[in-house]
């Protein structure tokens, strides 16, 4: 009988420890400065609920069989998730460049994809935490219904993941603290408000309805709304195809930029 030769596998423990350390550090940071990371979106969304939902919404007819307040809840929750996920990764990554603490990560044995996963997971954690808290606030204004909890969770996770990657890309190219606010102010905010949060695109003229279909946030809001209410302006399958496609592109771009070292120095 020939002797059996055991093939040693590389030790994955350092990689897992490094990843765990990154997400633990980020979670502690989010909780420690909760007045900056968790409280602002809660207050902002509560004002939207009060002004648009309670005051203005009481004068608006039902949309797709639901009260205006109930109709806008999924969109407002999604808006909070998008903003929190994006701002978490863009700010933490740029700050790490500025303080040169990211150099310590590159000097470690962790591969690029683990470092990317650590930053992105931090954004997802903050986005989902904010989303849960905003849902809790919405219960003060209306009684929520959930049509399909699996779709709610999947849409929330995918959206948070997408904008965590987008924030990371923005953080790579940002050259100053002011630069990290350019995309959220001039791109993200307009797309969010025009993404069907406060209205159904079926209410729009044909031209603007067609134009809205080029807004990727529309698909995220509608997938999330379908999970709660069971209604959507676009097919649910299309919503998820759009989200998966954008995430795949962002993953490839992020890995490519990391490999080339693009935007990794302040």
Phi, psi and omega in degrees: 000131180284142180293144179275130181258120180276130179264121182282131178267145180300145181286118182269355183303313180301324180294314180294321179295318179297315179297314180299320180297319180296313183287329177293316178298318181291321179296316179298319179297316181299316182287321184295320180253047184302332180292342178256329187262327186247323187288314183305312180295331178293313180296315181299314182291324177300322177294320176299316179300316183291314186281305184282322183280304186281310185282301182286320184299331180292342179261359184256140178292165177298149176243121180054034175088005181238151176298155183299320178301311181294326181294322185274348182303308180302321180294319180291323176296316179296322178298319178294320179296314181300309183296315183293317180297314182296309185293332180294311183286321181294322182284316182292322181290316180295320179298322178295323176294315185295322180273354181064019176286341179292337178298328179294325178292319180290337177278348181278169179283003182288132176289166183302319186295332178287319177298315178300314180299323180297313179294317182294319179299323176300318178295320178295318179301311182294318180300315182288324176299314179297318179301316180296317180294320179292322175299319177299319178295322182297334179293342176285343185247334182204165177264114183284150170239148179235116181280316181210104185295329180296319179291322177302311182294314182297315180296320180294315181294314181296318179295316178297320178296315181300311184280343171291317175295318180298320177295324178295318178297317177299320179297329179294319186268349180292134180254353180203170178295328177294327184293334181287350179259354183294309182296312177302322184284315188259349180238303187294313182297311177300317180297323180294312181294333179263016183263019177083021179291315187258002183201165172264136181292347175293343179277351184271156171299160186305317183298312182287332175293317178295319179297324180295334182292347177270359179268112184296333181293334177304319183289325178291315179298318183288326176295317179294319179294324178297321179299325180275310191253343181081016178232150180204145178282342180229156180303139182299321180299321178296321179302313183286328176298317179298314182296312180298320182295315180294319179299317180299318179296317181293324177297313180298315180298317182296315178297320179296314180295320179295319181296323180275348181079018182291126175068022182264000177239139180290000000 
